[in-house]
């Protein structure tokens, strides 16, 4: 079964857009194949480690991004100075990584950074 999964993922990796994320993951982690990535990916989780974050942290979520659905739980678990910013569909920012409104994203991030850095100075 694992060989089948490996073959299917490698076939998808050949496609320019669909395979980009896995190709990038393998490159970044210097891995030979998808199964190697799946074996180590669980190590890259904040679950149970949120208390280790001490620096000010901005957590973002986009209304239409399923990948950011965990963001409120992460925010609630943080014990450091924190901010939660939600980007909405009506702002054109509901896509993954707020891709439809990068200017708005940058505006909010840099405004938050201005506040955080002013408080430390």
C-alpha positions as CSV (number, residue, x, y, z in Angstrom):
1,X,0.0,0.0,0.0
2,X,2.8,2.4,0.8
3,X,4.4,1.9,-2.6
4,X,1.1,2.7,-4.2
5,X,0.8,5.9,-2.2
6,X,4.4,6.8,-3.1
7,X,3.8,6.2,-6.9
8,X,0.6,8.2,-6.9
9,X,2.2,11.2,-5.1
10,X,5.2,11.0,-7.5
11,X,2.8,11.1,-10.5
12,X,1.1,14.2,-9.0
13,X,4.6,15.8,-8.4
14,X,5.2,15.8,-12.1
15,X,2.4,18.4,-12.6
16,X,3.8,21.9,-12.4
17,X,1.2,23.4,-10.0
18,X,-0.3,20.4,-8.2
19,X,3.2,18.9,-7.4
20,X,4.8,22.2,-6.3
21,X,4.2,21.8,-2.6
22,X,5.6,18.3,-2.3
23,X,8.6,19.1,-4.5
24,X,9.3,22.1,-2.3
25,X,8.9,20.0,0.9
26,X,11.4,17.4,-0.4
27,X,13.9,20.1,-1.4
28,X,13.6,22.1,1.9
29,X,14.0,19.0,4.1
30,X,16.6,17.3,1.8
31,X,14.4,14.2,1.5
32,X,14.4,11.5,-1.2
33,X,10.7,10.9,-1.6
34,X,7.1,11.5,-0.4
35,X,7.1,8.7,2.2
36,X,10.2,10.3,3.9
37,X,8.2,13.5,4.1
38,X,5.1,11.9,5.5
39,X,7.2,10.2,8.2
40,X,8.8,13.4,9.4
41,X,5.9,15.9,8.9
42,X,4.3,15.2,12.2
43,X,7.4,16.6,14.0
44,X,6.4,20.0,12.6
45,X,3.4,20.8,14.7
46,X,2.8,23.4,17.3
47,X,0.3,21.3,19.1
48,X,1.4,20.9,22.7
49,X,4.2,23.4,22.1
50,X,2.3,26.6,22.1
51,X,3.5,27.5,25.6
52,X,7.1,27.6,24.3
53,X,6.3,30.7,22.2
54,X,7.4,33.7,24.2
55,X,7.7,36.5,21.6
56,X,4.7,38.6,20.4
57,X,2.8,36.6,17.9
58,X,0.2,37.6,15.3
59,X,-2.1,34.8,14.2
60,X,-4.0,35.3,11.0
61,X,-7.0,33.5,9.5
62,X,-8.7,34.0,6.2
63,X,-12.5,33.4,6.1
64,X,-12.3,31.1,3.1
65,X,-9.1,29.3,3.9
66,X,-9.7,25.8,5.3
67,X,-6.0,25.6,6.3
68,X,-6.4,28.5,8.7
69,X,-9.4,26.9,10.6
70,X,-7.0,26.0,13.4
71,X,-5.9,29.6,13.9
72,X,-8.4,30.4,16.7
73,X,-7.3,27.4,18.7
74,X,-3.6,28.3,18.3
75,X,-4.4,31.9,19.3
76,X,-6.3,30.7,22.4
77,X,-3.4,28.4,23.5
78,X,-0.7,31.1,23.2
79,X,0.4,32.6,26.5
80,X,2.6,35.3,25.0
81,X,1.5,38.8,23.8
82,X,-0.7,38.1,20.8
83,X,-3.1,39.5,18.2
84,X,-5.7,37.7,16.1
85,X,-6.5,39.1,12.7
86,X,-9.2,37.7,10.5
87,X,-9.3,38.5,6.8
88,X,-12.8,38.5,5.3
89,X,-14.3,37.6,1.9
90,X,-15.8,41.1,1.7
91,X,-12.3,42.6,1.8
92,X,-11.2,40.3,-1.0
93,X,-8.9,38.5,1.4
94,X,-10.6,35.2,2.0
95,X,-8.1,33.0,0.1
96,X,-5.2,31.0,1.4
97,X,-2.5,33.4,2.8
98,X,-4.9,36.3,2.0
99,X,-3.7,36.0,-1.6
100,X,-6.5,38.2,-2.9
101,X,-5.5,41.2,-0.8
102,X,-1.8,41.1,-0.1
103,X,-1.7,44.9,0.3
104,X,-4.3,44.7,3.1
105,X,-2.3,41.8,4.7
106,X,0.9,43.8,4.6
107,X,-0.8,46.9,5.9
108,X,-2.1,45.0,9.0
109,X,1.1,43.1,9.6
110,X,3.3,46.2,9.5
111,X,0.8,48.2,11.6
112,X,1.0,45.4,14.2
113,X,4.8,45.3,14.0
114,X,5.0,49.1,14.5
115,X,3.0,48.7,17.7
116,X,5.1,45.8,19.0
117,X,8.4,47.4,18.2
118,X,7.3,50.8,19.7
119,X,6.4,49.0,22.9
120,X,10.0,47.5,23.1
121,X,11.8,50.7,22.4
